[in-house]
């Protein structure tokens, strides 16, 4: 049901009378008198321009002014603005700072803008016309791109599920999540175009990848969704980008691999910082996140073992040993990131080591 305002403003005699007084030259300018604090915002590094950190330098407007739990501000007013009486609540549900915050979000947001690229023009697509790929390798590449397209699309859905529930005081995180959605959209666009370039075709969907993405999508809280998407999934997506670049035989695939690594790295950086600050503020959350990652990693094992992923990698890598080594390196990096995020050593509880051992048998 649509929201209905408490007044019919077109028939509000008080409002109409105020408008007529203003149009007659009676300017009260009370909003000028209410400005509580002024600051001198200037670029700290002119080459970079005016950044979020520059305008956060004053503690009145910066994130240090945000309490752990917001109890009085649920309107659209930007942080630091004057709050008159009677502002409508927008019904925000994410009002606890540690549930969302990462100090690195401002830098990641600025970096996302400065390193943007356009798949339509930035990728040297004509390099694919001269690529020395066998017919089997060509189909294998297109299969990998199909999975990456699905990951990109769902990675726009996850932040979109939570961003509108987040208090306006956390605007840096909301900015960052919008940048995530744009980055993920670009990845989905780029890899769909790679799959279809020339006489191309999309590959086969993967039930196991679908199960993994559903686990992430249906995470019950934002911290769990962030850990699942940013820390777990994108640790492996980043490594898949490195693998894509390593296996490349042409400039187009090299470019796509490097950009996948670049963009995925921002997801990972936020995930580590967010979860580290969460468990640093509320240590009891570490076990809750670890319990959820048990489920996520089970889904990840399914995806890593799916024929729609492992067989194209084998075809392109020339054997199973190379793929097993790639999986081991990716898992080692992921576990190191879990430690950096304050979740401790996950190897003893994770299903990944047993799966990797199976590949060596």
C-alpha positions in Angstrom: 0.0 0.0 0.0 1.3 3.4 -0.9 2.2 5.9 1.8 -0.4 8.6 2.4 0.9 11.9 3.8 -0.9 13.4 6.9 -2.0 16.4 4.9 -3.6 17.3 1.6 -1.0 20.0 0.8 -3.0 21.5 -2.1 -5.8 22.4 0.4 -3.6 23.3 3.4 -4.7 26.8 4.2 -1.7 27.4 6.4 0.8 26.4 3.7 -1.1 28.5 1.1 -1.1 31.5 3.4 2.7 31.2 4.0 3.3 31.0 0.2 1.3 34.1 -0.3 3.2 36.0 2.4 6.5 35.0 0.8 5.3 36.0 -2.7 4.4 39.4 -1.1 8.0 39.9 0.1 7.7 38.6 3.6 10.9 36.5 3.9 11.5 35.1 7.4 14.7 33.2 6.4 14.6 31.0 9.5 16.5 28.3 7.7 19.5 30.6 7.4 19.6 31.1 11.2 19.5 27.4 11.9 22.8 26.5 10.2 24.7 25.1 13.2 28.1 24.5 11.9 30.3 25.6 9.0 33.5 24.0 7.8 36.1 24.8 5.2 36.1 21.8 2.9 39.0 21.8 0.4 40.8 19.1 -1.6 43.7 17.7 0.5 45.2 16.5 -2.8 44.1 18.8 -5.7 45.0 16.2 -8.3 42.4 13.9 -6.8 39.8 16.5 -6.3 37.4 16.9 -3.4 37.0 13.4 -1.9 34.6 12.0 0.7 37.4 11.9 3.3 38.0 15.7 2.7 34.5 16.6 3.6 34.6 14.2 6.5 37.6 15.9 8.0 35.4 17.9 10.4 34.1 15.8 13.2 30.7 17.4 13.1 30.0 16.1 9.6 32.3 13.1 9.7 31.4 9.5 10.6 32.9 9.9 14.1 29.7 11.7 15.0 27.6 8.6 14.3 26.6 6.7 17.5 26.7 2.9 17.5 22.9 2.8 17.5 20.9 5.6 15.9 17.7 6.2 17.9 16.4 9.6 16.7 17.1 10.1 13.0 15.1 8.0 10.6 14.3 10.7 8.0 16.0 11.6 4.7 18.0 14.4 6.2 21.7 14.1 5.3 24.1 13.6 8.3 24.9 17.0 9.9 21.7 18.7 8.6 19.2 20.4 10.8 16.3 18.1 12.0 13.1 20.1 12.4 10.2 18.7 14.2 7.7 16.4 12.4 10.1 14.8 9.8 8.6 11.6 8.4 10.3 8.3 9.2 11.5 6.4 6.1 11.4 3.1 8.1 15.1 2.3 8.1 16.0 -1.0 9.7 19.8 -0.9 9.5 20.5 1.6 12.3 23.5 0.1 14.0 26.9 1.4 12.8 28.8 -1.8 13.3 26.3 -3.7 11.2 27.4 -1.8 8.1 30.5 0.3 8.7 33.9 0.0 7.1 36.4 2.9 7.2 37.7 1.9 3.8 34.3 2.5 2.1 35.1 6.1 1.2 38.4 5.2 -0.5 36.8 2.2 -2.3 34.0 4.4 -3.6 36.4 7.0 -4.9 38.5 4.3 -6.5 35.5 2.7 -8.2 34.8 6.0 -10.0 38.4 6.7 -10.9 38.9 3.2 -12.4 35.7 2.9 -14.3 35.8 1.3 -17.7 33.3 0.8 -20.5 33.0 -2.8 -21.9 31.6 -1.5 -25.2 34.8 0.6 -25.9 37.5 -0.3 -23.4 37.8 -4.0 -24.3 39.8 -4.6 -27.5 37.1 -6.8 -29.0 38.7 -7.1 -32.4 41.6 -9.0 -30.8 39.3 -12.0 -30.5 39.1 -12.2 -34.3 42.7 -13.3 -34.4 42.7 -15.4 -31.2 44.4 -18.7 -31.5 41.7 -20.8 -29.7 40.6 -24.3 -30.6 36.9 -24.9 -30.9 36.9 -26.6 -27.5 38.8 -23.7 -25.9 36.4 -21.2 -27.4 33.4 -23.0 -26.0 35.1 -23.4 -22.6 35.8 -19.6 -22.4 32.2 -18.9 -23.2 31.0 -21.3 -20.5 33.1 -19.5 -17.9 31.7 -16.2 -19.1 28.2 -17.5 -18.6 28.8 -18.3 -15.0 30.5 -14.9 -14.4 27.5 -13.2 -16.0 25.2 -14.9 -13.4 27.6 -13.9 -10.6 27.6 -10.3 -11.8 23.9 -10.0 -12.0 23.2 -11.5 -8.6 25.9 -9.3 -7.1 23.8 -6.3 -8.1 20.8 -7.9 -6.3 22.5 -8.4 -3.0 23.4 -4.8 -2.1 20.1 -3.6 -3.6 18.2 -5.8 -1.1 19.8 -3.9 1.8 20.8 -0.4 0.7 17.3 1.1 1.0 17.0 -0.2 4.6 20.1 1.6 5.7 20.0 4.8 7.7 21.0 8.0 5.8 23.7 8.6 8.4 25.6 5.8 6.8 25.6 7.5 3.4 29.3 6.5 2.7 28.2 2.9 2.8 25.2 3.6 0.7 27.4 5.3 -1.9 29.7 2.4 -1.9 26.9 -0.2 -2.3 25.6 1.8 -5.3 29.1 1.7 -6.7 29.2 -2.1 -6.1 26.0 -2.5 -8.1 27.4 -0.5 -10.9 30.7 -2.5 -10.9 28.8 -5.8 -10.8 26.5 -4.7 -13.6 29.6 -3.8 -15.7 31.1 -7.3 -15.1 27.8 -8.9 -16.1 27.7 -6.8 -19.3 31.3 -7.5 -20.2 31.3 -11.2 -19.8 27.9 -11.6 -21.5 29.4 -9.7 -24.5 32.5 -12.0 -24.4 30.3 -15.1 -24.5 28.3 -13.8 -27.5 31.1 -12.1 -29.4 31.5 -13.3 -33.0 29.6 -16.5 -33.6 29.1 -17.0 -29.9 26.6 -18.5 -27.6 25.9 -18.6 -23.9 26.8 -21.7 -22.1 24.9 -24.0 -19.7 23.6 -22.8 -16.3 24.9 -24.5 -13.2 22.6 -25.8 -10.5 25.4 -25.7 -8.0 26.2 -22.0 -8.8 22.5 -21.3 -8.4 22.5 -22.9 -5.0 25.5 -20.8 -3.9 24.0 -17.6 -5.1 20.7 -18.4 -3.4 22.5 -18.9 -0.1 24.1 -15.5 -0.4 20.9 -13.8 -1.6 18.9 -15.2 1.3 21.3 -14.3 4.1 19.2 -13.2 7.0 21.1 -10.0 8.0 23.3 -7.5 6.2 26.5 -8.5 7.9 25.9 -12.2 6.9 25.2 -11.1 3.3 28.3 -9.0 3.2 30.5 -11.7 4.5 29.1 -14.2 2.1 29.3 -11.9 -1.0 32.3 -9.8 -0.4 34.6 -12.0 1.7 33.8 -15.5 0.4 32.4 -15.3 -3.1 34.5 -12.5 -4.3 37.7 -13.9 -2.9 37.2 -16.7 -5.4 35.9 -14.4 -8.2 39.1 -12.4 -7.8 41.2 -15.5 -8.2 39.1 -16.6 -11.2 39.9 -13.2 -12.8 43.6 -14.0 -12.3 43.1 -17.4 -13.9 41.2 -15.9 -16.8 44.1 -13.5 -17.4 46.7 -16.3 -17.0 45.0 -18.5 -19.5 44.4 -15.7 -22.0 45.9 -15.9 -25.5 44.7 -12.5 -26.7 44.4 -8.8 -25.6 40.7 -8.9 -25.1 40.7 -11.8 -22.6 43.7 -10.3 -20.8 41.9 -7.0 -20.4 38.8 -8.7 -19.1 40.8 -10.8 -16.6 42.7 -7.8 -15.2 39.5 -5.7 -14.8 37.7 -8.6 -13.1 40.6 -8.8 -10.6 40.6 -5.0 -10.1 36.9 -4.7 -9.5 36.6 -7.8 -7.4 39.4 -6.6 -5.1 37.3 -3.7 -3.9 34.5 -6.1 -2.9 37.0 -8.2 -1.0 38.6 -5.2 0.7 35.3 -3.9 2.0 34.3 -7.4 3.1 37.4 -7.8 5.2 37.2 -4.3 6.7 33.5 -4.6 7.4 33.6 -7.9 9.2 36.8 -7.0 11.1 35.1 -3.8 12.4 31.9 -5.7 13.2 33.6 -8.4 15.3 35.9 -5.8 16.8 32.9 -3.9 18.1 30.8 -6.9 18.9 33.0 -10.0 19.4 29.9 -12.3 19.7 29.2 -11.8 16.1 32.3 -13.7 15.0 30.6 -17.1 15.7 27.4 -16.0 14.0 29.3 -15.1 10.9 31.4 -18.3 11.0 28.2 -20.4 11.3 26.9 -18.7 8.1 30.1 -19.1 6.2 29.9 -22.9 7.0 26.7 -22.9 4.8 28.2 -20.5 2.2 31.4 -22.6 1.8 29.3 -25.7 1.4 27.6 -24.0 -1.6 31.1 -22.9 -2.8 32.3 -26.5 -2.8 29.3 -27.3 -5.0 30.2 -24.6 -7.5 33.9 -25.4 -7.6 33.0 -29.1 -8.2 30.4 -28.4 -10.8 31.1 -29.6 -14.3 30.1 -26.2 -15.7 33.1 -24.7 -13.9 35.8 -27.3 -13.4 35.6 -28.9 -16.9 36.1 -25.6 -18.8 39.0 -24.8 -16.5 40.5 -28.3 -17.2 40.1 -27.8 -21.0 41.8 -24.4 -20.8 44.5 -25.4 -18.3 45.5 -28.6 -20.1 44.9 -30.9 -17.1 43.4 -31.4 -13.7 46.6 -30.9 -11.8 46.8 -27.2 -12.8 43.2 -26.6 -11.8 43.7 -28.3 -8.4 46.7 -26.1 -7.7 44.6 -23.1 -8.7 41.9 -24.1 -6.3 44.4 -24.6 -3.5 45.9 -21.2 -3.9 42.5 -19.5 -4.0 41.5 -21.3 -0.8 44.7 -20.4 1.0 44.2 -16.7 0.2 40.6 -16.9 1.3 41.4 -18.5 4.7 44.1 -15.8 5.2 41.4 -13.1 4.6 39.1 -14.7 7.1 41.9 -14.4 9.7 42.4 -10.8 8.7 38.6 -10.2 9.1 38.8 -11.4 12.7 37.1 -14.8 12.1 40.1 -16.9 13.1 41.3 -20.1 11.4 38.4 -21.6 9.4 40.2 -24.6 8.0 39.1 -27.1 10.7 35.4 -26.3 10.2 35.3 -25.6 6.5 34.3 -28.2 3.9 36.9 -26.7 1.5 40.0 -28.6 2.7 38.3 -32.0 2.4 37.2 -31.1 -1.1 40.7 -30.0 -2.1 42.2 -33.2 -0.7 39.8 -35.2 -2.8 41.1 -33.5 -5.9 44.6 -34.7 -5.0 43.6 -38.3 -4.7 
